[in-house]
Protein backbone atom coordinates (compact mmCIF):
# COMPACT_ATOMS: atom_id res chain seq x y z
CA UNK A 1 0.00 0.00 0.00
CA UNK A 2 1.33 3.43 -0.95
CA UNK A 3 1.46 6.25 1.55
CA UNK A 4 -0.34 9.45 0.70
CA UNK A 5 0.94 12.81 1.87
CA UNK A 6 -0.94 16.10 1.97
CA UNK A 7 0.23 19.09 -0.03
CA UNK A 8 0.81 20.92 3.23
CA UNK A 9 3.16 18.18 4.46
CA UNK A 10 5.03 18.08 1.14
CA UNK A 11 5.43 21.87 1.22
CA UNK A 12 6.81 21.71 4.77
CA UNK A 13 9.38 19.08 3.77
CA UNK A 14 10.36 20.89 0.55
CA UNK A 15 10.90 24.13 2.47
CA UNK A 16 13.14 22.23 4.85
CA UNK A 17 15.10 20.89 1.86
CA UNK A 18 15.46 24.38 0.38
CA UNK A 19 16.83 25.77 3.65
CA UNK A 20 19.83 23.43 3.16
CA UNK A 21 20.40 23.09 6.90
CA UNK A 22 20.26 19.29 6.59
CA UNK A 23 21.12 16.88 3.81
CA UNK A 24 18.42 15.18 1.75
CA UNK A 25 19.45 11.91 3.42
CA UNK A 26 18.99 13.36 6.89
CA UNK A 27 15.55 14.72 6.05
CA UNK A 28 14.54 11.45 4.37
CA UNK A 29 15.60 9.50 7.44
CA UNK A 30 13.80 11.90 9.77
CA UNK A 31 10.48 11.55 7.91
CA UNK A 32 10.87 7.94 6.76
CA UNK A 33 10.60 8.89 3.08
CA UNK A 34 12.97 7.73 0.32
CA UNK A 35 15.44 10.46 -0.76
CA UNK A 36 14.40 10.05 -4.42
CA UNK A 37 10.81 10.91 -3.46
CA UNK A 38 11.99 14.07 -1.72
CA UNK A 39 13.99 15.09 -4.79
CA UNK A 40 10.89 14.54 -6.93
CA UNK A 41 8.80 16.77 -4.64
CA UNK A 42 11.52 19.45 -4.74
CA UNK A 43 11.60 19.41 -8.58
CA UNK A 44 7.80 19.60 -8.76
CA UNK A 45 7.71 22.52 -6.33
CA UNK A 46 10.36 24.48 -8.19
CA UNK A 47 8.70 23.79 -11.55
CA UNK A 48 5.28 24.98 -10.34
CA UNK A 49 6.69 28.03 -8.57
CA UNK A 50 6.73 30.04 -11.80
CA UNK A 51 3.02 29.35 -12.29
CA UNK A 52 2.22 30.53 -8.79
CA UNK A 53 4.13 33.77 -9.27
CA UNK A 54 2.78 34.49 -12.75
CA UNK A 55 1.01 37.85 -13.15
CA UNK A 56 -2.75 37.73 -13.67
N, C-alpha and C positions, 0 to 999 in steps of 0.2 A: 504494500500500500504506500502510495506517495504522500508525503507531507505537503500541506498547503499553508502558505504564509500570506498574511495580509500585506497590502501595499504599505501600510504604516510601518510594519515590522521591517519590510525590505528597505524602506527609506531610512529607517534608523540605522540599519546595518551598513548601508551604502555610505551614509554620512560618516560613520565611524571609519570606514575604509578610506574615504577621501581626506580625513584628518591626518592620516599617515602616522598616527602615534603608535600603532601596532601593525605587525605584519598581517598579510592575508591569512597565513597559517594560524597565527594566534587568534584572530577573530573567528576563523572557521572552527577551531577547537573549542573556543569559548561558547559558541552557539550550537555546536554539533552539526554543522553544515559543511558539505564538501567545498574546498577552496575553489574548484572550477565553477560551482554554482554561484559563489559570491562574485567571481569575476564576470560571469554572465549578467548578474544583476547590475553590477557597476557599469558595464557597457551599455545596457538597456537604459539606465538612468541618464548617462551622459548623452546618448543618442536622442532621447526624448526631451532633454533640457532645452534645446533650441526651439522646439515646438511650444513649450511652456512660455518661453520668453518672447515669442513672436508678437509683433505689434498687431492689434486688431483683435 
